[in-house]
Amino acid sequence: MYDYMLGGKDNFAVDRQAIDQLAELIPEAVPLARANRAFLQRAVRYVARAGVDQFLDLGSGLPTQGSAHEVAPEAKVVYVDHDPVVAAHATALLRHSPGRAAFVQADLLDPGDVLAGAAEFLDLDRPIAVLLVSILHFLPDSADPQRAVAVLRERAAPGSHLVITHATTMANLEDEERARSRGSSGRGGTDRSPGQIRAFFGDWPLEPPGLVQATDWRPDRPKLVGDWSLPSSLMAGVGKKVR
């Protein structure tokens, strides 16, 4: 379904029907998906220019339509997803990129398993870029994604980057502004506030411009007057481990 939203060809009729129905109910769904992919591509190019040539894409889904190995063709990329159907299709798709891209079937909530699989293809003693793009908002706090991300940060070599997008809402943005003025915390839940999203980076400093809406993170072109404004927002940021 995500591939169809991005204009790809690796999808089925049932996927297209589902997304067409979703778009009628939630018109911003497709623009958000495309904004998310555009951010991923800008972030991958940015990190690659910084000298990182290894990427670990968690919750990747099918690696199609401008995925990391296409954006950074000189890099090595490991895609990770727990879905066995995704694993079968992804392995077939990546057969044209031997030596550059691999797929690991694992659950990002088990970072030890993820890293063990990735270590067969990546050198984890060197900097990597961990991509958690539009996946953390699907994981409730009860699943403790904070712990999993903390393990990934701890195991990453200095110079590594963490790339995150996470959904929030305008209500959450407004609540956090009010919370700051009152000295209280924002509300919890899968639909996390910007402060809760920032916490996934731990003590890693954020690369400029910080945690912002995905369309505002180092855009390829100036934002035009009248560009889409959505009731839900996709926050994006890139952190770097300095020591």
C-alpha positions as CSV (number, residue, x, y, z in Angstrom):
1,M,0.0,0.0,0.0
2,Y,2.8,2.4,0.8
3,D,4.4,1.6,-2.5
4,Y,1.2,2.6,-4.3
5,M,1.0,5.9,-2.3
6,L,4.5,6.6,-3.6
7,G,3.5,5.9,-7.2
8,G,5.2,2.6,-7.4
9,K,4.4,-0.6,-9.3
10,D,5.0,-3.2,-6.6
11,N,1.5,-3.5,-5.3
12,F,-1.7,-5.4,-5.9
13,A,-5.3,-4.4,-6.7
14,V,-6.4,-4.8,-3.1
15,D,-3.7,-2.4,-2.0
16,R,-4.8,0.2,-4.5
17,Q,-8.5,-0.2,-3.5
18,A,-7.6,0.1,0.2
19,I,-5.6,3.3,-0.4
20,D,-8.2,4.9,-2.6
21,Q,-10.7,4.3,0.1
22,L,-8.3,5.7,2.8
23,A,-7.6,8.8,0.7
24,E,-11.3,9.5,0.6
25,L,-11.5,9.3,4.4
26,I,-8.1,10.9,5.2
27,P,-7.1,13.2,2.3
28,E,-3.7,14.0,3.9
29,A,-2.6,10.3,3.9
30,V,-1.0,10.2,0.5
31,P,0.7,13.7,0.9
32,L,2.1,12.6,4.3
33,A,3.5,9.4,2.8
34,R,5.2,11.3,0.0
35,A,6.5,14.0,2.4
36,N,7.9,11.1,4.6
37,R,9.7,9.5,1.6
38,A,11.0,12.9,0.4
39,F,12.5,13.5,3.9
40,L,14.1,10.1,4.0
41,Q,15.8,10.8,0.7
42,R,17.1,14.2,1.8
43,A,18.3,12.7,5.1
44,V,20.1,9.8,3.5
45,R,21.9,12.2,1.1
46,Y,22.8,14.5,4.0
47,V,24.2,11.6,6.1
48,A,26.1,10.2,3.1
49,R,27.7,13.5,2.4
50,A,28.8,13.4,6.1
51,G,30.8,10.3,5.3
52,V,28.5,7.6,6.5
53,D,28.3,4.7,4.0
54,Q,26.2,2.2,6.1
55,F,22.5,2.3,6.7
56,L,20.1,0.3,8.8
57,D,16.5,0.9,7.9
58,L,14.1,-0.5,10.5
59,G,10.5,-1.2,9.8
60,S,11.4,-0.6,6.2
61,G,8.5,-2.4,4.4
62,L,9.3,-3.0,0.7
63,P,12.5,-1.3,-0.3
64,T,11.0,0.4,-3.4
65,Q,10.5,3.9,-4.9
66,G,13.6,5.8,-3.8
67,S,14.7,3.7,-0.9
68,A,18.1,4.2,0.8
69,H,20.1,2.0,-1.5
70,E,18.9,3.9,-4.5
71,V,19.6,7.3,-3.0
72,A,23.1,6.3,-1.7
73,P,24.2,3.8,-4.3
74,E,27.8,3.7,-3.0
75,A,26.6,2.7,0.5
76,K,25.6,-0.6,2.1
77,V,22.0,-0.9,3.3
78,V,20.3,-3.4,5.5
79,Y,16.5,-3.3,5.5
80,V,14.7,-4.8,8.5
81,D,11.0,-5.8,8.9
82,H,9.3,-8.6,10.8
83,D,6.6,-9.4,8.3
84,P,7.4,-12.7,6.5
85,V,5.5,-11.6,3.3
86,V,7.5,-8.4,3.2
87,A,10.6,-10.4,3.7
88,A,9.9,-12.7,0.7
89,H,9.1,-9.8,-1.6
90,A,11.9,-7.6,-0.4
91,T,14.5,-10.4,-0.9
92,A,13.3,-10.8,-4.4
93,L,13.4,-7.0,-5.1
94,L,17.0,-6.8,-3.7
95,R,18.4,-9.5,-5.9
96,H,19.4,-6.8,-8.4
97,S,21.6,-5.1,-5.7
98,P,24.0,-7.9,-4.6
99,G,26.6,-6.7,-2.2
100,R,24.9,-3.3,-1.7
101,A,21.6,-4.2,0.0
102,A,20.4,-7.0,2.2
103,F,17.2,-7.8,4.1
104,V,16.9,-9.1,7.7
105,Q,13.7,-10.4,9.1
106,A,13.6,-9.2,12.7
107,D,11.5,-7.1,15.1
108,L,12.9,-3.7,15.9
109,L,11.7,-4.2,19.5
110,D,14.4,-6.9,19.7
111,P,17.5,-4.7,19.0
112,G,19.9,-7.5,19.8
113,D,18.4,-9.7,17.1
114,V,18.4,-6.8,14.7
115,L,22.0,-6.0,15.3
116,A,23.1,-9.6,15.1
117,G,21.5,-9.9,11.6
118,A,22.9,-6.5,10.5
119,A,26.4,-7.4,11.6
120,E,26.5,-10.1,8.9
121,F,26.5,-7.3,6.3
122,L,27.5,-4.1,8.1
123,D,30.6,-3.2,10.1
124,L,29.1,-2.1,13.4
125,D,32.4,-0.9,14.7
126,R,32.1,1.9,12.1
127,P,29.5,4.7,12.0
128,I,26.0,3.7,10.7
129,A,22.8,5.6,10.1
130,V,19.8,4.1,11.8
131,L,16.6,4.9,10.0
132,L,13.4,4.9,12.0
133,V,11.2,6.5,9.5
134,S,7.4,6.6,10.1
135,I,7.5,3.5,12.3
136,L,7.7,4.5,16.0
137,H,4.2,6.0,16.1
138,F,2.9,2.5,15.4
139,L,4.4,1.3,18.7
140,P,2.7,2.1,22.0
141,D,4.6,3.0,25.1
142,S,3.6,-0.4,26.5
143,A,5.8,-2.1,23.9
144,D,8.7,0.1,25.2
145,P,10.2,1.3,21.9
146,Q,12.2,3.8,24.0
147,R,14.3,0.9,25.4
148,A,14.9,-0.6,21.9
149,V,16.0,2.8,20.5
150,A,18.2,3.3,23.5
151,V,20.0,0.0,22.9
152,L,20.6,1.0,19.2
153,R,22.0,4.3,20.4
154,E,24.3,2.7,22.9
155,R,25.6,0.1,20.5
156,A,26.2,2.6,17.6
157,A,29.8,3.7,17.0
158,P,30.7,7.4,17.4
159,G,29.8,9.3,14.3
160,S,26.6,7.3,13.8
161,H,23.3,9.1,12.9
162,L,19.7,8.5,14.0
163,V,17.0,9.5,11.5
164,I,13.4,9.7,12.8
165,T,10.0,10.7,11.5
166,H,7.1,10.5,13.9
167,A,3.5,11.6,13.6
168,T,1.9,14.1,15.9
169,T,-1.1,16.4,15.7
170,M,-1.6,20.1,15.8
171,A,-3.4,19.5,19.1
172,N,-0.3,17.9,20.4
173,L,1.8,20.8,19.2
174,E,-0.5,23.3,20.9
175,D,-0.7,21.1,24.1
176,E,3.1,21.1,24.3
177,E,3.2,24.9,24.0
178,R,0.7,25.2,26.9
179,A,2.6,22.6,28.9
180,R,5.8,24.6,28.6
181,S,4.1,27.7,29.8
182,R,2.7,25.8,32.8
183,G,5.8,23.7,33.5
184,S,3.9,20.4,32.9
185,S,4.5,17.6,30.4
186,G,2.5,16.9,27.2
187,R,0.1,14.0,26.9
188,G,1.3,10.5,26.1
189,G,0.3,7.8,23.7
190,T,1.4,6.6,20.3
191,D,0.6,10.0,18.9
192,R,3.5,11.5,20.8
193,S,4.3,15.2,21.4
194,P,7.4,16.8,20.0
195,G,9.1,16.6,23.4
196,Q,8.4,12.8,23.5
197,I,9.7,12.4,20.0
198,R,12.9,14.3,20.9
199,A,13.4,11.9,23.8
200,F,14.1,9.0,21.3
201,F,17.4,10.8,20.4
202,G,18.6,10.6,24.0
203,D,21.6,12.8,24.5
204,W,22.5,12.9,20.8
205,P,22.6,16.5,19.5
206,L,20.3,17.2,16.6
207,E,21.7,18.3,13.3
208,P,20.2,21.7,12.2
209,P,17.4,22.6,11.9
210,G,16.5,20.3,14.8
211,L,13.2,18.5,15.2
212,V,10.8,20.2,12.7
213,Q,8.0,19.2,10.4
214,A,9.3,16.9,7.7
215,T,8.7,19.3,4.9
216,D,10.8,21.9,6.8
217,W,13.9,19.7,7.2
218,R,16.4,21.0,4.7
219,P,13.8,21.2,1.9
220,D,15.0,21.0,-1.7
221,R,12.9,24.0,-2.6
222,P,11.4,26.9,-0.8
223,K,7.9,26.3,0.7
224,L,5.3,27.9,-1.5
225,V,2.4,29.9,-0.3
226,G,-0.5,27.6,-0.2
227,D,1.5,24.4,0.2
228,W,-0.5,21.7,2.0
229,S,-1.3,22.3,5.6
230,L,-2.5,19.2,7.5
231,P,-4.3,18.6,10.8
232,S,-1.7,15.9,11.5
233,S,2.0,16.7,11.3
234,L,5.1,14.6,10.6
235,M,8.0,15.6,12.8
236,A,11.5,14.8,11.5
237,G,15.0,15.0,12.9
238,V,18.5,13.7,12.5
239,G,20.8,13.1,15.5
240,K,24.5,12.4,15.6
241,K,26.5,10.5,18.2
242,V,29.5,12.6,18.9
243,R,31.2,10.3,21.5
